[in-house]
Amino acid sequence: MMEEKRVLLRNRGKIDPENAREYIAAGGYEGLKRALNMNGEEIIKELEHAGLRGRGGAGFPTYRKLQFAYGAPGDVKYIVCNADEGEPGTNKDRILLSSDPCSIFEGMAIAGKAVNAHVGFIYLRAEYSYLVPILEAALKTSREANMLGENIQGSGFDFDIKLRSGAGAYVCGEETALFESIEGKRGEPRFRPPFPGIKGLFGKPTVLNNVETLANISVIFQNGWEWFRTLGTENSPGTKLFTVCGNVKRRGVFEFPMGINLKDLIYEVCGGMEEGHELLAVQTGGASGAIINASQIDMTLDIDQVSNSGGRLGCGTILVMDDRNCIIDIVRNNLDFFRGESCGKCTPCREGGTRLYQLITKISQGKGSVKDIDTIQDLAETMRLTALCGLGHSTAVPVLSSIQNFYSCYLRHIDKDYCPVCSEEGE
């Protein structure tokens, strides 16, 4: 089996996650100590040289977010950690928060030093309430070690972190809806511009990053950007946490350098399919990712390569489906999830998601036509272009990719060929 490259997961099972002293003994907070002796421009330049890109969705350059907030006027700025891990099948942020929370705190404090922010918020998924005692204990011991709080390590820089819990809404993973939720409002996306780096949480310049991204910031400052560049690919340096789920022999969260081959991940790391079954499809990036067929899995897993294939690496979830599944049923299940999670603020998502679900259900029941496929494609493309936030945009991805890569499956259902999965659903 291929060996993992554990960078972000280096402390998993080796330290008490609630005790900052153990994190420090393992080399933790050395990156923060280094950053305390740097100015904002130097910290941002370090991240620019490192080439770190966001690990939660679109892969936006991390230094740019800091740059926006750094240049924004105002004495009050915020650092926000997006720990609202609502993507179905994703567990990487939970693993990091439960096994090494201080690495996230360190990344937040370094970002705070870069933009002169003194308060950070961790927005925790509602279902992760059991992590709160771990995080609170780790925060307490970090303050006791003077790695958070006032005058950190005698530097004159103050930075502390507060916890906020979500209410179980998938849409609050979108950055502006997350801000609305922290502010005590209904979790709905805001119109942009202005962007968060200029006007974010409580109307102040805000830097928001995913849990995994922040953990990368801490290791970059502990080891230097040159070291970080030795991992991964030219345009996607570093490692990535992959949550592999579905019909493979070995499921779990794995860490490998960016650029690992998807086929190797499925067969070498996860053992492939169970005996007697063949690979049908793979969905990359969670429920909002592209669905590809078995002939397309010889693919390099980095941000740009996956994007060029029509999907997205996103949160790194890899859903593997064998021949016991039906693509139409998978897509219908995705759409059922998205229509239920729509906040309803914009018409394309509110109405379009429900209509897509109805059309896919019609096809799954053998009542559809080729014209319905055309309507689905037009509607999905409209949602991708006009929805207010990423939820509406992403709803289109599994639909359009499934039609492109599994058109014959749609035709079989239209021709009323027997499908054991959809037939059972219809009973």
C-alpha positions in Angstrom: 0.0 0.0 0.0 1.2 3.5 -0.8 2.7 5.4 2.2 0.9 8.5 3.4 2.7 11.8 3.8 1.5 13.0 7.2 2.1 16.7 7.5 -1.2 18.0 8.8 -2.0 14.7 10.5 1.5 14.4 12.0 0.3 14.7 15.6 -2.8 12.6 15.3 -2.8 10.0 18.1 0.6 11.2 19.4 -0.4 14.2 21.5 -3.3 15.1 23.9 -5.3 17.5 21.7 -6.5 19.4 24.7 -3.0 20.2 26.1 -1.2 23.0 24.3 2.0 22.0 26.2 2.1 18.8 24.3 1.6 20.6 21.0 4.5 22.9 21.9 6.7 20.0 22.8 6.1 18.5 19.4 7.2 21.8 17.7 3.9 23.6 17.7 3.6 27.4 17.9 7.1 27.8 16.5 5.6 29.2 13.4 3.7 31.8 15.4 6.8 32.8 17.3 8.5 33.4 13.9 5.6 35.4 12.6 5.6 37.6 15.7 8.9 38.9 14.5 7.6 39.7 11.0 5.4 42.5 9.7 2.2 42.0 7.8 3.8 42.4 4.4 6.5 39.8 5.2 3.9 37.3 6.4 1.8 37.7 3.3 4.9 37.4 1.1 5.8 34.1 2.8 2.4 32.7 1.9 2.7 34.1 -1.6 6.0 32.3 -2.1 4.5 29.1 -0.6 1.7 29.1 -3.1 -0.9 27.9 -0.6 -4.4 27.7 -2.1 -7.6 27.3 -0.2 -8.5 23.7 0.8 -12.2 24.2 1.2 -13.6 24.9 -2.3 -12.3 26.9 -5.2 -8.6 26.9 -4.4 -8.2 30.7 -4.1 -4.7 31.9 -3.3 -4.5 32.3 0.5 -2.2 35.2 0.5 -4.7 37.2 -1.6 -7.3 37.0 1.1 -4.8 38.4 3.6 -3.7 41.0 1.2 -7.2 42.4 0.7 -7.8 42.7 4.5 -4.3 44.0 5.1 -4.9 46.9 2.7 -8.4 47.6 4.0 -8.9 50.7 6.2 -10.1 50.2 9.8 -8.8 49.4 13.3 -11.1 46.4 13.8 -10.6 43.3 11.6 -11.4 39.6 12.1 -10.1 36.2 11.3 -12.7 33.5 10.8 -12.3 29.7 10.6 -14.9 28.0 8.6 -15.5 24.7 10.4 -19.0 24.2 9.1 -18.1 20.9 7.4 -21.5 20.2 5.9 -20.5 18.5 2.6 -21.9 14.9 2.7 -19.2 12.3 3.3 -16.5 14.8 4.4 -14.6 14.2 7.7 -11.2 15.9 7.3 -11.9 19.0 9.4 -13.4 16.9 12.1 -10.2 14.9 12.2 -8.0 18.0 12.4 -10.1 19.7 15.1 -10.3 16.6 17.3 -6.7 15.6 17.0 -4.7 18.8 16.6 -6.8 21.9 17.3 -3.8 24.0 18.2 -2.5 23.9 14.7 -5.6 25.7 13.6 -5.3 28.2 16.4 -1.7 28.9 15.3 -2.7 29.5 11.7 -5.4 31.9 12.8 -3.0 33.8 15.1 -0.5 34.1 12.2 -3.2 35.4 9.9 -4.2 37.8 12.6 -0.7 39.2 13.0 -0.5 39.6 9.2 -3.6 41.9 9.0 -3.5 43.3 12.5 -6.7 41.5 13.6 -7.0 40.7 17.3 -10.1 38.5 17.4 -10.8 35.3 15.7 -14.0 33.1 15.4 -14.3 29.4 14.8 -17.7 28.7 13.3 -18.3 25.1 14.2 -20.8 22.8 12.5 -23.8 22.2 14.7 -23.4 18.4 14.5 -19.8 18.8 15.9 -21.0 20.0 19.3 -19.1 17.1 20.9 -15.8 18.8 19.8 -16.6 21.9 21.9 -15.0 20.6 25.1 -11.8 19.6 23.2 -11.6 23.1 21.6 -12.3 24.9 24.8 -9.6 23.0 26.7 -7.1 23.5 23.9 -7.9 27.3 23.9 -7.5 27.4 27.7 -4.1 25.7 27.7 -2.9 27.8 24.8 -3.8 31.0 26.7 -2.0 29.6 29.8 1.1 29.0 27.6 0.8 32.7 26.4 0.2 31.5 22.8 -3.2 33.2 22.7 -4.5 36.2 24.6 -2.8 39.5 25.5 0.8 40.3 24.7 1.6 36.9 23.1 5.2 35.9 24.0 5.9 39.5 25.0 5.5 40.7 21.5 2.8 43.3 22.2 0.4 41.5 19.9 -3.0 40.5 21.2 -5.1 37.7 19.7 -7.8 35.5 21.0 -10.3 33.1 19.6 -14.1 32.6 20.2 -16.2 29.6 19.4 -19.6 30.0 17.6 -21.9 27.1 16.7 -23.9 26.8 13.5 -27.5 25.7 13.4 -27.2 22.8 10.9 -27.6 24.7 7.7 -25.4 23.6 4.7 -25.7 27.0 3.2 -23.8 28.6 6.1 -20.7 27.0 4.7 -20.8 29.9 2.2 -18.8 32.7 3.7 -21.3 35.5 3.8 -24.1 33.3 5.1 -21.7 32.2 7.8 -21.1 35.8 8.7 -24.9 36.4 8.9 -25.2 33.4 11.2 -22.4 34.6 13.6 -24.2 37.9 13.8 -27.3 36.2 14.9 -29.3 36.6 11.7 -30.8 34.1 9.3 -28.1 32.3 7.4 -28.5 33.6 3.9 -25.7 34.7 1.5 -25.1 38.4 0.9 -24.9 40.1 -2.5 -21.3 40.9 -3.4 -19.4 43.2 -3.8 -18.4 44.3 -1.2 -16.2 41.3 -0.6 -15.3 40.0 2.9 -11.8 41.4 2.8 -13.3 44.9 2.7 -16.6 44.4 4.5 -17.2 41.0 6.2 -18.1 40.0 9.7 -19.9 42.9 11.5 -19.1 45.0 8.5 -15.4 44.9 9.1 -12.5 43.6 7.0 -12.4 39.8 7.5 -10.2 36.9 6.5 -12.1 33.6 6.3 -10.3 30.3 5.7 -11.1 26.6 5.9 -9.8 24.5 8.8 -7.4 22.6 6.6 -6.1 25.9 5.0 -5.3 27.3 8.5 -3.5 24.2 9.5 -1.3 24.6 6.4 -0.4 28.2 7.5 1.0 26.9 10.7 3.3 24.3 9.1 4.5 26.7 6.4 5.7 29.1 9.1 7.2 26.3 11.1 9.2 24.9 8.2 9.4 27.7 5.6 7.9 28.2 2.2 10.8 26.5 0.4 10.1 23.2 2.3 6.4 23.6 1.5 7.2 23.9 -2.2 8.9 20.5 -2.2 5.5 18.9 -1.7 2.7 18.6 -4.2 2.7 20.1 -7.7 3.9 23.4 -9.1 0.4 25.1 -9.0 -0.9 23.2 -6.0 1.9 22.8 -3.5 1.5 20.9 -0.2 -0.5 17.9 0.9 -4.2 17.3 0.8 -6.6 15.4 3.1 -8.9 13.1 1.1 -12.0 11.6 2.6 -12.6 8.4 0.6 -16.0 6.8 1.1 -18.5 4.5 -0.7 -17.8 1.1 -2.3 -14.1 0.6 -1.5 -12.6 -1.9 0.8 -10.7 0.7 2.9 -12.5 4.0 3.7 -11.2 6.9 5.7 -9.3 10.2 5.7 -5.9 10.0 4.0 -3.1 12.6 3.5 -1.0 12.6 0.4 0.9 15.3 -1.6 -1.2 17.1 -4.1 -0.9 15.3 -7.5 -1.6 11.8 -6.3 -3.4 9.8 -9.0 -7.1 9.1 -8.4 -6.7 5.6 -9.7 -3.9 4.9 -7.3 -5.9 6.3 -4.4 -8.8 4.0 -5.2 -7.0 0.8 -5.9 -3.6 1.1 -4.1 -4.6 3.0 -1.0 -8.2 1.9 -0.6 -8.0 -1.6 -2.0 -10.5 -1.2 -4.9 -13.9 -2.7 -5.1 -15.2 -5.7 -3.2 -14.9 -9.0 -5.0 -17.5 -9.6 -7.7 -18.1 -5.9 -8.3 -16.7 -3.3 -10.8 -16.2 0.4 -10.6 -19.1 2.4 -11.9 -18.4 6.0 -11.1 -16.5 8.4 -8.9 -17.6 11.7 -7.6 -14.8 14.1 -6.6 -15.3 17.1 -4.3 -18.3 15.9 -2.4 -22.0 15.9 -3.4 -21.4 19.1 -5.4 -18.6 17.6 -7.4 -18.4 16.1 -10.9 -19.4 12.5 -11.5 -16.9 10.7 -13.8 -16.9 7.2 -15.2 -14.4 4.3 -14.7 -12.5 5.2 -17.9 -11.7 8.7 -16.5 -10.1 7.9 -13.2 -6.5 8.1 -14.4 -6.4 11.7 -13.2 -4.0 13.8 -11.2 -5.6 15.1 -8.1 -4.6 18.7 -7.8 -6.8 21.8 -7.9 -6.2 22.8 -11.6 -6.3 19.3 -13.1 -9.6 18.4 -11.5 -11.0 21.7 -12.5 -9.9 21.2 -16.1 -11.9 17.9 -16.1 -15.1 19.8 -15.4 -15.2 19.1 -11.7 -13.5 20.5 -8.6 -11.2 19.1 -6.0 -13.1 21.1 -3.3 -13.0 19.5 0.1 -11.3 16.4 -1.2 -14.1 14.0 -0.7 -13.9 11.0 -3.1 -17.2 9.0 -3.4 -16.7 5.7 -5.1 -19.6 3.8 -6.6 -19.7 0.3 -7.9 -22.1 -1.5 -10.2 -24.7 -1.9 -7.5 -25.6 1.7 -7.9 -27.5 3.7 -10.5 -26.2 7.1 -11.7 -29.7 8.5 -12.0 -30.5 7.5 -8.4 -27.2 9.1 -7.2 -28.0 12.4 -9.0 -31.6 12.4 -7.6 -30.3 11.9 -4.1 -27.9 14.8 -4.5 -30.7 17.1 -5.8 -32.9 16.0 -2.9 -30.2 17.2 -0.5 -29.5 20.5 -2.3 -33.2 21.5 -2.7 -33.7 20.9 1.0 -30.6 22.9 1.9 -31.4 26.0 -0.3 -32.0 29.1 1.9 -34.7 30.2 -0.7 -33.3 33.7 -1.1 -32.7 33.5 -4.8 -35.1 32.2 -7.4 -32.6 30.1 -9.5 -31.7 28.0 -6.5 -35.1 27.9 -4.8 -37.1 27.0 -7.9 -34.5 25.5 -10.1 -33.3 22.9 -7.6 -36.8 21.6 -7.0 -37.6 21.5 -10.7 -34.3 19.6 -11.4 -35.3 17.1 -8.8 -38.7 16.6 -10.3 -37.3 16.1 -13.8 -34.7 13.6 -12.7 -37.3 11.7 -10.6 -39.5 11.6 -13.7 -36.7 10.0 -15.7 -35.9 7.5 -12.9 -39.5 6.3 -13.0 -39.3 5.7 -16.8 -41.6 8.5 -17.6 -39.1 10.9 -19.1 -38.1 11.9 -22.6 -35.0 13.1 -24.5 -36.6 16.6 -24.3 -36.5 16.4 -20.5 -32.7 15.9 -20.7 -32.4 19.1 -22.8 -34.5 21.0 -20.3 -32.4 19.7 -17.4 -29.2 20.9 -19.1 -30.7 24.3 -19.8 -31.9 24.7 -16.3 -28.7 23.5 -14.7 -26.7 25.9 -16.8 -29.0 28.8 -15.8 -28.5 27.9 -12.1 -24.7 27.7 -12.6 -24.7 31.2 -14.1 -27.3 33.1 -12.1 -27.6 31.6 -8.5 -26.6 34.0 -5.7 -24.1 31.7 -4.1 -22.1 28.5 -4.4 -24.9 26.2 -3.4 -26.9 27.0 -6.5 -23.8 27.0 -8.7 -22.7 23.6 -7.4 -26.1 22.0 -7.8 -25.5 22.0 -11.5 -22.2 20.2 -11.5 -23.2 16.6 -10.7 -26.2 17.0 -13.0 -24.3 18.2 -16.1 -21.3 15.9 -15.5 -23.6 12.9 -15.2 -25.3 13.6 -18.4 -22.0 14.2 -20.2 -20.4 11.0 -18.8 -23.4 8.7 -18.5 -25.8 9.7 -21.2 -26.6 6.1 -22.1 -27.8 5.6 -18.5 -30.4 8.4 -19.0 -31.4 6.9 -22.3 -31.9 3.5 -20.8 -34.3 4.9 -18.2 -36.2 6.9 -20.9 -36.5 3.6 -22.9 -37.9 2.0 -19.7 -35.1 -0.6 -19.5 -35.3 -2.3 -16.1 -33.1 -0.6 -13.4 -33.1 -2.6 -10.0 -32.2 0.5 -8.0 -34.7 2.9 -9.4 -37.4 0.2 -9.7 -37.1 -0.5 -6.0 -37.3 3.3 -5.2 -40.4 3.6 -7.3 -42.3 0.8 -5.4 
